[in-house]
């Protein structure tokens, strides 16, 4: 498929060196765009980005959910108590549970590192 786009000159300048990879760039961008439309993704992405920066043990121990992520978790907990979650919300909740597990593991390892240091 051929597509013609009008884009700002500064974006065009950034794309020229990677012209041969435009399909891949669009795929990755579309994937991220689609993911951010789901509730809670921004909060999860923020935690993953922090962990990907290889923080110090102290920074890991200080890690906590953003206000937006905490609000979404509270909303899901309340909805689950009152009426139950939809299948999409159940899936979202499962993602939060896994993220919490990963953060707890990181915090446990950080605590051990601080004790042995």
PyMOL commands that place a pseudoatom at each C-alpha (Angstrom):
pseudoatom trace, name=CA, resn=UNK, resi=1, chain=A, elem=C, hetatm=0, pos=[0.000, 0.000, 0.000]
pseudoatom trace, name=CA, resn=UNK, resi=2, chain=A, elem=C, hetatm=0, pos=[1.243, 3.464, -0.791]
pseudoatom trace, name=CA, resn=UNK, resi=3, chain=A, elem=C, hetatm=0, pos=[0.408, 6.366, 1.512]
pseudoatom trace, name=CA, resn=UNK, resi=4, chain=A, elem=C, hetatm=0, pos=[1.277, 10.023, 1.039]
pseudoatom trace, name=CA, resn=UNK, resi=5, chain=A, elem=C, hetatm=0, pos=[1.607, 12.200, 4.138]
pseudoatom trace, name=CA, resn=UNK, resi=6, chain=A, elem=C, hetatm=0, pos=[2.163, 15.884, 4.763]
pseudoatom trace, name=CA, resn=UNK, resi=7, chain=A, elem=C, hetatm=0, pos=[4.421, 16.172, 7.802]
pseudoatom trace, name=CA, resn=UNK, resi=8, chain=A, elem=C, hetatm=0, pos=[6.304, 19.068, 9.388]
pseudoatom trace, name=CA, resn=UNK, resi=9, chain=A, elem=C, hetatm=0, pos=[9.788, 19.666, 7.989]
pseudoatom trace, name=CA, resn=UNK, resi=10, chain=A, elem=C, hetatm=0, pos=[11.478, 18.963, 11.340]
pseudoatom trace, name=CA, resn=UNK, resi=11, chain=A, elem=C, hetatm=0, pos=[9.860, 15.503, 11.457]
pseudoatom trace, name=CA, resn=UNK, resi=12, chain=A, elem=C, hetatm=0, pos=[10.833, 14.877, 7.839]
pseudoatom trace, name=CA, resn=UNK, resi=13, chain=A, elem=C, hetatm=0, pos=[14.450, 15.727, 8.704]
pseudoatom trace, name=CA, resn=UNK, resi=14, chain=A, elem=C, hetatm=0, pos=[14.400, 13.201, 11.550]
pseudoatom trace, name=CA, resn=UNK, resi=15, chain=A, elem=C, hetatm=0, pos=[12.911, 10.508, 9.313]
pseudoatom trace, name=CA, resn=UNK, resi=16, chain=A, elem=C, hetatm=0, pos=[15.252, 10.871, 6.348]
pseudoatom trace, name=CA, resn=UNK, resi=17, chain=A, elem=C, hetatm=0, pos=[18.099, 8.849, 7.899]
pseudoatom trace, name=CA, resn=UNK, resi=18, chain=A, elem=C, hetatm=0, pos=[15.723, 5.974, 8.699]
pseudoatom trace, name=CA, resn=UNK, resi=19, chain=A, elem=C, hetatm=0, pos=[13.594, 6.025, 5.545]
pseudoatom trace, name=CA, resn=UNK, resi=20, chain=A, elem=C, hetatm=0, pos=[14.158, 2.330, 4.938]
pseudoatom trace, name=CA, resn=UNK, resi=21, chain=A, elem=C, hetatm=0, pos=[12.674, 1.547, 8.375]
pseudoatom trace, name=CA, resn=UNK, resi=22, chain=A, elem=C, hetatm=0, pos=[9.479, 3.615, 8.135]
pseudoatom trace, name=CA, resn=UNK, resi=23, chain=A, elem=C, hetatm=0, pos=[7.199, 0.569, 8.113]
pseudoatom trace, name=CA, resn=UNK, resi=24, chain=A, elem=C, hetatm=0, pos=[8.740, -0.666, 11.367]
pseudoatom trace, name=CA, resn=UNK, resi=25, chain=A, elem=C, hetatm=0, pos=[8.584, 2.808, 12.925]
pseudoatom trace, name=CA, resn=UNK, resi=26, chain=A, elem=C, hetatm=0, pos=[4.901, 3.099, 12.040]
pseudoatom trace, name=CA, resn=UNK, resi=27, chain=A, elem=C, hetatm=0, pos=[4.203, -0.385, 13.423]
pseudoatom trace, name=CA, resn=UNK, resi=28, chain=A, elem=C, hetatm=0, pos=[5.894, 0.418, 16.733]
pseudoatom trace, name=CA, resn=UNK, resi=29, chain=A, elem=C, hetatm=0, pos=[4.189, 3.792, 16.942]
pseudoatom trace, name=CA, resn=UNK, resi=30, chain=A, elem=C, hetatm=0, pos=[0.795, 2.303, 16.165]
pseudoatom trace, name=CA, resn=UNK, resi=31, chain=A, elem=C, hetatm=0, pos=[1.322, -0.391, 18.785]
pseudoatom trace, name=CA, resn=UNK, resi=32, chain=A, elem=C, hetatm=0, pos=[2.157, 2.215, 21.424]
pseudoatom trace, name=CA, resn=UNK, resi=33, chain=A, elem=C, hetatm=0, pos=[-0.713, 4.442, 20.305]
pseudoatom trace, name=CA, resn=UNK, resi=34, chain=A, elem=C, hetatm=0, pos=[-3.172, 1.554, 20.615]
pseudoatom trace, name=CA, resn=UNK, resi=35, chain=A, elem=C, hetatm=0, pos=[-1.808, 0.518, 23.999]
pseudoatom trace, name=CA, resn=UNK, resi=36, chain=A, elem=C, hetatm=0, pos=[-2.094, 3.983, 25.493]
pseudoatom trace, name=CA, resn=UNK, resi=37, chain=A, elem=C, hetatm=0, pos=[-5.799, 4.000, 24.686]
pseudoatom trace, name=CA, resn=UNK, resi=38, chain=A, elem=C, hetatm=0, pos=[-6.269, 1.321, 27.358]
pseudoatom trace, name=CA, resn=UNK, resi=39, chain=A, elem=C, hetatm=0, pos=[-6.866, 2.530, 30.909]
pseudoatom trace, name=CA, resn=UNK, resi=40, chain=A, elem=C, hetatm=0, pos=[-3.908, 2.185, 33.208]
pseudoatom trace, name=CA, resn=UNK, resi=41, chain=A, elem=C, hetatm=0, pos=[-1.256, 1.680, 30.550]
pseudoatom trace, name=CA, resn=UNK, resi=42, chain=A, elem=C, hetatm=0, pos=[0.463, 4.958, 31.344]
pseudoatom trace, name=CA, resn=UNK, resi=43, chain=A, elem=C, hetatm=0, pos=[0.867, 3.957, 34.981]
pseudoatom trace, name=CA, resn=UNK, resi=44, chain=A, elem=C, hetatm=0, pos=[2.248, 0.550, 34.097]
pseudoatom trace, name=CA, resn=UNK, resi=45, chain=A, elem=C, hetatm=0, pos=[4.576, 2.010, 31.475]
pseudoatom trace, name=CA, resn=UNK, resi=46, chain=A, elem=C, hetatm=0, pos=[5.919, 4.522, 33.991]
pseudoatom trace, name=CA, resn=UNK, resi=47, chain=A, elem=C, hetatm=0, pos=[6.836, 1.769, 36.463]
pseudoatom trace, name=CA, resn=UNK, resi=48, chain=A, elem=C, hetatm=0, pos=[8.460, -0.352, 33.758]
pseudoatom trace, name=CA, resn=UNK, resi=49, chain=A, elem=C, hetatm=0, pos=[10.442, 2.653, 32.494]
pseudoatom trace, name=CA, resn=UNK, resi=50, chain=A, elem=C, hetatm=0, pos=[11.726, 3.353, 36.015]
pseudoatom trace, name=CA, resn=UNK, resi=51, chain=A, elem=C, hetatm=0, pos=[12.829, -0.264, 36.466]
pseudoatom trace, name=CA, resn=UNK, resi=52, chain=A, elem=C, hetatm=0, pos=[14.430, -0.262, 33.016]
pseudoatom trace, name=CA, resn=UNK, resi=53, chain=A, elem=C, hetatm=0, pos=[16.684, 2.611, 34.121]
pseudoatom trace, name=CA, resn=UNK, resi=54, chain=A, elem=C, hetatm=0, pos=[18.297, 0.222, 36.668]
pseudoatom trace, name=CA, resn=UNK, resi=55, chain=A, elem=C, hetatm=0, pos=[17.604, 2.385, 39.721]
pseudoatom trace, name=CA, resn=UNK, resi=56, chain=A, elem=C, hetatm=0, pos=[19.521, 2.155, 42.974]
pseudoatom trace, name=CA, resn=UNK, resi=57, chain=A, elem=C, hetatm=0, pos=[18.134, -0.079, 45.748]
pseudoatom trace, name=CA, resn=UNK, resi=58, chain=A, elem=C, hetatm=0, pos=[16.997, 3.045, 47.593]
pseudoatom trace, name=CA, resn=UNK, resi=59, chain=A, elem=C, hetatm=0, pos=[15.084, 4.259, 44.527]
pseudoatom trace, name=CA, resn=UNK, resi=60, chain=A, elem=C, hetatm=0, pos=[13.422, 0.868, 44.142]
pseudoatom trace, name=CA, resn=UNK, resi=61, chain=A, elem=C, hetatm=0, pos=[12.357, 0.824, 47.784]
pseudoatom trace, name=CA, resn=UNK, resi=62, chain=A, elem=C, hetatm=0, pos=[10.863, 4.311, 47.364]
pseudoatom trace, name=CA, resn=UNK, resi=63, chain=A, elem=C, hetatm=0, pos=[8.858, 3.241, 44.298]
pseudoatom trace, name=CA, resn=UNK, resi=64, chain=A, elem=C, hetatm=0, pos=[5.101, 3.689, 44.613]
pseudoatom trace, name=CA, resn=UNK, resi=65, chain=A, elem=C, hetatm=0, pos=[2.184, 3.996, 42.183]
pseudoatom trace, name=CA, resn=UNK, resi=66, chain=A, elem=C, hetatm=0, pos=[1.454, 7.356, 40.608]
pseudoatom trace, name=CA, resn=UNK, resi=67, chain=A, elem=C, hetatm=0, pos=[-1.700, 9.119, 41.789]
pseudoatom trace, name=CA, resn=UNK, resi=68, chain=A, elem=C, hetatm=0, pos=[-3.407, 8.235, 38.492]
pseudoatom trace, name=CA, resn=UNK, resi=69, chain=A, elem=C, hetatm=0, pos=[-2.475, 4.549, 38.754]
pseudoatom trace, name=CA, resn=UNK, resi=70, chain=A, elem=C, hetatm=0, pos=[-3.546, 4.396, 42.393]
pseudoatom trace, name=CA, resn=UNK, resi=71, chain=A, elem=C, hetatm=0, pos=[-6.862, 6.051, 41.497]
pseudoatom trace, name=CA, resn=UNK, resi=72, chain=A, elem=C, hetatm=0, pos=[-7.491, 3.487, 38.727]
pseudoatom trace, name=CA, resn=UNK, resi=73, chain=A, elem=C, hetatm=0, pos=[-6.682, 0.597, 41.076]
pseudoatom trace, name=CA, resn=UNK, resi=74, chain=A, elem=C, hetatm=0, pos=[-9.036, 2.037, 43.710]
pseudoatom trace, name=CA, resn=UNK, resi=75, chain=A, elem=C, hetatm=0, pos=[-11.773, 2.432, 41.098]
pseudoatom trace, name=CA, resn=UNK, resi=76, chain=A, elem=C, hetatm=0, pos=[-11.417, -1.193, 40.011]
pseudoatom trace, name=CA, resn=UNK, resi=77, chain=A, elem=C, hetatm=0, pos=[-11.415, -2.429, 43.621]
pseudoatom trace, name=CA, resn=UNK, resi=78, chain=A, elem=C, hetatm=0, pos=[-14.582, -0.485, 44.392]
pseudoatom trace, name=CA, resn=UNK, resi=79, chain=A, elem=C, hetatm=0, pos=[-16.304, -1.621, 41.194]
pseudoatom trace, name=CA, resn=UNK, resi=80, chain=A, elem=C, hetatm=0, pos=[-15.367, -5.223, 41.944]
pseudoatom trace, name=CA, resn=UNK, resi=81, chain=A, elem=C, hetatm=0, pos=[-16.936, -4.936, 45.418]
pseudoatom trace, name=CA, resn=UNK, resi=82, chain=A, elem=C, hetatm=0, pos=[-20.106, -3.265, 44.167]
pseudoatom trace, name=CA, resn=UNK, resi=83, chain=A, elem=C, hetatm=0, pos=[-20.944, -4.920, 40.858]
pseudoatom trace, name=CA, resn=UNK, resi=84, chain=A, elem=C, hetatm=0, pos=[-18.046, -6.976, 39.546]
pseudoatom trace, name=CA, resn=UNK, resi=85, chain=A, elem=C, hetatm=0, pos=[-15.599, -6.333, 36.747]
pseudoatom trace, name=CA, resn=UNK, resi=86, chain=A, elem=C, hetatm=0, pos=[-16.085, -6.723, 33.011]
pseudoatom trace, name=CA, resn=UNK, resi=87, chain=A, elem=C, hetatm=0, pos=[-13.780, -9.172, 31.200]
pseudoatom trace, name=CA, resn=UNK, resi=88, chain=A, elem=C, hetatm=0, pos=[-11.624, -6.248, 30.005]
pseudoatom trace, name=CA, resn=UNK, resi=89, chain=A, elem=C, hetatm=0, pos=[-11.375, -4.909, 33.555]
pseudoatom trace, name=CA, resn=UNK, resi=90, chain=A, elem=C, hetatm=0, pos=[-10.530, -8.394, 34.850]
pseudoatom trace, name=CA, resn=UNK, resi=91, chain=A, elem=C, hetatm=0, pos=[-7.677, -8.500, 32.335]
pseudoatom trace, name=CA, resn=UNK, resi=92, chain=A, elem=C, hetatm=0, pos=[-6.525, -5.042, 33.413]
pseudoatom trace, name=CA, resn=UNK, resi=93, chain=A, elem=C, hetatm=0, pos=[-6.657, -6.132, 37.073]
pseudoatom trace, name=CA, resn=UNK, resi=94, chain=A, elem=C, hetatm=0, pos=[-4.547, -9.190, 36.280]
pseudoatom trace, name=CA, resn=UNK, resi=95, chain=A, elem=C, hetatm=0, pos=[-1.942, -6.901, 34.703]
pseudoatom trace, name=CA, resn=UNK, resi=96, chain=A, elem=C, hetatm=0, pos=[-1.863, -4.774, 37.862]
pseudoatom trace, name=CA, resn=UNK, resi=97, chain=A, elem=C, hetatm=0, pos=[-1.454, -7.869, 40.021]
pseudoatom trace, name=CA, resn=UNK, resi=98, chain=A, elem=C, hetatm=0, pos=[1.495, -9.001, 37.935]
pseudoatom trace, name=CA, resn=UNK, resi=99, chain=A, elem=C, hetatm=0, pos=[3.044, -5.526, 38.039]
pseudoatom trace, name=CA, resn=UNK, resi=100, chain=A, elem=C, hetatm=0, pos=[2.676, -5.501, 41.829]
pseudoatom trace, name=CA, resn=UNK, resi=101, chain=A, elem=C, hetatm=0, pos=[4.398, -8.893, 41.976]
pseudoatom trace, name=CA, resn=UNK, resi=102, chain=A, elem=C, hetatm=0, pos=[7.320, -7.616, 39.869]
pseudoatom trace, name=CA, resn=UNK, resi=103, chain=A, elem=C, hetatm=0, pos=[7.693, -4.500, 42.027]
pseudoatom trace, name=CA, resn=UNK, resi=104, chain=A, elem=C, hetatm=0, pos=[7.586, -6.568, 45.226]
pseudoatom trace, name=CA, resn=UNK, resi=105, chain=A, elem=C, hetatm=0, pos=[10.314, -8.849, 43.862]
pseudoatom trace, name=CA, resn=UNK, resi=106, chain=A, elem=C, hetatm=0, pos=[12.427, -5.823, 42.932]
pseudoatom trace, name=CA, resn=UNK, resi=107, chain=A, elem=C, hetatm=0, pos=[11.916, -4.322, 46.395]
pseudoatom trace, name=CA, resn=UNK, resi=108, chain=A, elem=C, hetatm=0, pos=[12.841, -7.589, 48.115]
pseudoatom trace, name=CA, resn=UNK, resi=109, chain=A, elem=C, hetatm=0, pos=[16.056, -7.838, 46.097]
pseudoatom trace, name=CA, resn=UNK, resi=110, chain=A, elem=C, hetatm=0, pos=[16.831, -4.171, 46.765]
pseudoatom trace, name=CA, resn=UNK, resi=111, chain=A, elem=C, hetatm=0, pos=[16.392, -4.723, 50.514]
pseudoatom trace, name=CA, resn=UNK, resi=112, chain=A, elem=C, hetatm=0, pos=[18.775, -7.676, 50.408]
pseudoatom trace, name=CA, resn=UNK, resi=113, chain=A, elem=C, hetatm=0, pos=[21.346, -5.610, 48.498]
pseudoatom trace, name=CA, resn=UNK, resi=114, chain=A, elem=C, hetatm=0, pos=[21.174, -2.867, 51.104]
pseudoatom trace, name=CA, resn=UNK, resi=115, chain=A, elem=C, hetatm=0, pos=[21.601, -5.365, 53.958]
pseudoatom trace, name=CA, resn=UNK, resi=116, chain=A, elem=C, hetatm=0, pos=[24.678, -6.963, 52.381]
pseudoatom trace, name=CA, resn=UNK, resi=117, chain=A, elem=C, hetatm=0, pos=[26.275, -3.677, 51.363]
for i in range(1, 117): cmd.bond("trace and resi %d" % i, "trace and resi %d" % (i + 1))
show_as sticks, trace
zoom trace
